[in-house]
């Protein structure tokens, strides 16, 4: 279905045309008409499906049709990076629409705080904010959200995982009671449903591909001892010379630093992103990565959700993420918007059971690739959750051309 068929106005269609967008994704087809019809919405869709545009476009249209000098829409996002990205997309889509927007987040200097305060007091059309920083402004008493027509919670499950449940409820209490509320989430745990019951009124529901990787992502894994991971990552990068954009995910800031140090020592074009960096440094690192100045980014899960960087060729999980949802979000950085990509996970013996649980949730056995001969022998797959011991037994006996037996 085209965006014109969905009922968007000419100004938005013109902006979409300049950006090369004509046909809507499934989440956009489902959400845009409901939002234009003033329905509350609980939408569940995996990362990379275009859900940001699914709420931005109809909200822009509604606000443009009802001129006001007060804030009309509030978007809450879990991280600074996502808040910045949403606000940038608003600016792009609103190129031919006379609406203002600003991102409110922490980590900036005194001037940024002053600019945020001014925007909140004067009534910017669309505010995009992280919960903690927005509460800081709200607690100072100069913010009036009684004019809010539309409240959007993006990556709601992530916000609850980060402990923002009470913060969200408090922010909602500042908003107009007569409003439209939209919740977008990649998963639907009980806490999301609990929150939805308290802030949504007779919501419509959309659920698309819950907790499953995008079809365009080719998934694979290596069983590797911890000391084998660094040389294996070098091997993978060297073997993929045509890959211009690579993200390596690690669960801890220390490992991010360690991986970057190893790769920089081998003269790779690599940069780290973690909460150790100042916000401006993180933004600069992202800009260089987007523009292909930096080939490899090593990051914590700060990049795993909501960051829309097109053309990522390879995602490497240096270690297995904490749960299946984080796995889906990490590998969702590649294979976005019907494109293809590769996601490779390095699994040490301690993480085998955890990865088997991930395989169970995504309902597939991720292929295990034998380690390159120069890296050494893989540990044996050893967990009640699954795996193929025959594959590793063959490796340990030195059978070079061994292939895993098919499961029945």
Helices and strands as residue ranges (DSSP letters): H 10-18, H 26-36, E 41-45, H 51-64, E 73-77, H 80-93, E 101-104, H 110-122, E 126-130, H 131-138, E 150-153, H 156-161, H 165-174, E 180-185, H 190-199, E 204-208, E 217-223, H 226-239, E 246-249, H 253-265, E 270-273, H 279-290, E 296-299, G 301-303, E 314-317, H 324-331, E 341-347, G 349-351, H 352-362, E 367-368, H 389-396
